[in-house]
Amino acid sequence: MLTRRDRLAREAQEQQLAPLATRSTLSRGRERPEEPDEYRTAFERDRDRILHSKAFRRLKHKTQVFINPEGDHFLTRLTHTLQVTQISRALAAALGLNEPLAEAIALGHDVGHSPFGHTGEEALSPYFAPREWHHAAQSVRIFEVLEDLNLTWEVRDGIRAHSWKIEPPPATPEAMCVRYGDRFGPPGRVWVEAMINAVINESLAFGELRMDAPTLDVMHELRDFMFERVYLSQDQQLHTRAAIEVIRRLMDYHLEHPEDIPDSYRDTGAELVTQAADYIAGMTDRYALTTHERLFGLAGHGLSP
């Protein structure tokens, strides 16, 4: 026997969540009002829109750490995003928070990343001086302008501030779940389980999203170790410099030849430098390398498509 579980039923079930949880019925809403969906809450609707976006699909061909790696087991932006989503939902579920909201934020948090991992932020920031170019702001821009999904305020706010360097912090505890989920590294299930439990236990004890100080110190120590020995290693730096050169050559070319920026993914009302960055940042690793090869040849960049 089946039971019809529509949006009203799902919204009613949200009343059983923790007092601090974010209710979809109390959302600050969308930029453009919409008729409610028959079956999905507002946050479930946002999750599905993000899953079907072009930017989300491109994550499978964007690297997380290693640039254009060989082999089948390297972390990509897509696998990273799915892992962050799982951890964020686990935290939200254990703490009685709104799981679809945490899921929507996690699924969309990294779509603004350029090709070649965090390298893009270093490569693109000089074009926007004295401001920095940051992938979180670009993720929001994609969903607000380039694809215009008309997401709820809570999802956009969580994506905007999923990074720990962004101020002010996100407004919802579900977004804080994503902040912690995005910090967990890939050492294995024992480590991930320990980190999740550290957040759950400390949050329940203090009534807000937080992690106990000793575990937080270990997490920071591990992150520093990974940056020193892996992300910023000598071998990786060689690839990083080559990737920065690719991105900047592509930027300079399209600033000189704006007619080559496709109309299908372009905000013609923005400054030219923003239009070029939108296009370059949206490229997958292989598309960026293929475009570079077509325009400049392979010589000099040290990377192969």
Residue pairs with C-beta under 8 A, 6 or more apart in sequence:
5 39
6 38
6 39
7 36
7 37
7 38
7 39
7 40
7 41
10 39
10 40
10 41
10 44
11 23
11 24
11 25
11 41
14 21
14 23
14 24
14 25
14 41
14 98
15 23
16 96
17 23
17 96
17 97
17 98
18 95
18 96
18 97
20 97
20 173
20 207
20 208
21 96
21 97
21 98
21 173
21 174
22 97
22 98
22 101
22 154
22 172
22 173
22 174
23 98
24 41
24 42
24 43
24 44
24 98
24 100
24 101
24 152
27 42
27 43
27 152
27 153
27 154
28 152
28 153
28 154
29 152
29 153
30 42
30 150
30 151
30 152
30 153
31 144
31 150
32 150
34 150
36 42
37 44
37 45
40 48
41 100
42 152
43 98
43 100
43 101
43 104
43 152
43 154
43 155
44 100
44 104
46 100
46 104
46 149
46 151
46 152
46 155
47 100
47 103
47 104
47 107
49 149
49 151
50 56
50 104
50 107
50 108
50 111
50 143
50 149
50 151
50 155
51 107
53 108
53 111
53 142
53 143
53 147
53 149
54 147
54 265
55 111
55 112
55 139
55 142
55 143
55 146
55 147
55 282
56 81
56 107
56 108
56 111
58 111
58 282
58 284
59 76
59 77
59 78
59 81
59 110
59 111
59 113
60 76
60 77
60 78
61 76
61 284
61 285
61 286
61 287
62 76
62 77
62 78
62 113
62 114
62 115
62 117
62 284
62 285
63 69
63 74
63 75
63 76
63 77
63 115
63 116
63 117
63 285
64 74
64 75
64 76
64 77
64 79
64 80
64 117
65 74
65 75
65 117
65 230
65 231
65 236
66 74
66 236
66 239
67 116
67 117
67 119
67 236
67 239
67 240
67 242
67 243
67 285
67 303
68 116
68 239
68 285
68 286
68 289
68 303
68 304
68 305
75 186
77 110
77 113
80 110
81 106
81 107
81 109
81 110
83 181
83 184
83 186
84 106
84 109
84 110
84 178
84 181
84 182
84 184
85 103
85 106
85 107
85 181
86 181
87 177
87 180
87 181
87 184
87 192
87 195
87 196
88 102
88 103
88 105
88 106
88 174
88 177
88 178
88 180
88 181
89 99
89 102
89 103
89 106
89 177
90 196
91 97
91 102
91 177
91 180
91 181
91 196
91 199
91 200
91 209
92 98
92 99
92 101
92 102
92 103
92 174
92 177
93 99
94 196
94 200
95 173
95 177
95 200
95 203
95 204
95 209
97 173
97 174
97 177
98 174
101 154
101 155
101 158
101 172
101 174
101 175
102 174
102 175
102 177
102 178
104 151
104 155
104 158
105 155
105 158
105 159
105 162
105 174
105 175
105 178
106 178
106 181
106 182
108 139
108 143
108 151
108 155
108 159
109 136
109 139
109 158
109 159
109 162
109 178
109 182
110 135
110 139
111 139
111 142
111 143
112 135
112 136
112 137
112 138
112 139
112 140
112 141
112 142
112 281
113 120
113 135
113 138
113 139
113 281
114 120
114 121
114 123
114 124
114 135
114 138
114 247
114 280
114 281
114 283
115 243
115 247
115 280
115 281
115 283
115 284
115 285
115 287
115 288
116 240
116 243
116 246
116 247
116 285
116 288
117 243
118 135
118 231
119 240
119 243
119 244
119 247
120 133
120 135
120 247
120 281
121 132
121 133
121 134
121 135
122 240
122 244
123 243
123 244
123 247
123 248
123 251
124 133
124 247
124 251
124 277
124 280
124 281
125 131
125 132
125 133
127 133
127 251
127 273
127 276
127 277
128 273
128 277
133 277
133 281
134 163
134 166
135 163
135 281
136 159
136 160
136 161
136 162
136 163
136 166
137 160
138 277
138 278
138 281
139 159
139 160
140 156
140 159
140 160
141 278
142 282
143 149
143 151
143 156
143 159
144 151
144 156
145 267
145 270
146 265
146 267
146 278
146 282
154 171
154 172
154 174
154 175
157 170
157 171
157 172
157 175
158 170
158 172
158 174
158 175
158 178
160 166
160 170
161 167
161 168
161 169
161 170
161 175
161 179
162 170
162 175
162 178
162 179
162 182
163 179
163 182
164 179
164 183
169 176
169 179
170 176
170 178
170 179
173 208
173 209
176 209
177 199
177 209
180 195
180 199
180 209
180 211
183 219
183 223
184 191
184 192
184 195
184 196
184 219
185 191
185 222
185 223
185 226
187 222
194 215
195 211
195 215
195 219
198 211
198 212
198 215
198 216
199 209
199 210
199 211
201 212
202 210
202 211
202 212
203 209
203 210
211 219
230 236
238 302
239 302
239 303
242 301
242 302
242 303
243 303
245 300
245 301
246 288
246 289
246 292
246 301
246 303
247 280
247 288
249 292
249 295
249 296
249 301
250 280
250 283
250 288
250 291
250 292
250 295
251 276
251 277
251 280
253 260
253 295
254 260
254 261
254 276
254 279
254 280
255 272
255 273
255 276
258 272
258 275
258 276
261 275
261 276
261 279
262 279
265 278
265 279
265 282
266 275
266 278
266 279
267 274
267 275
267 278
268 275
270 278
280 288
283 291
286 305
289 301
289 303
289 304
289 305
290 305
292 301
293 305
298 304
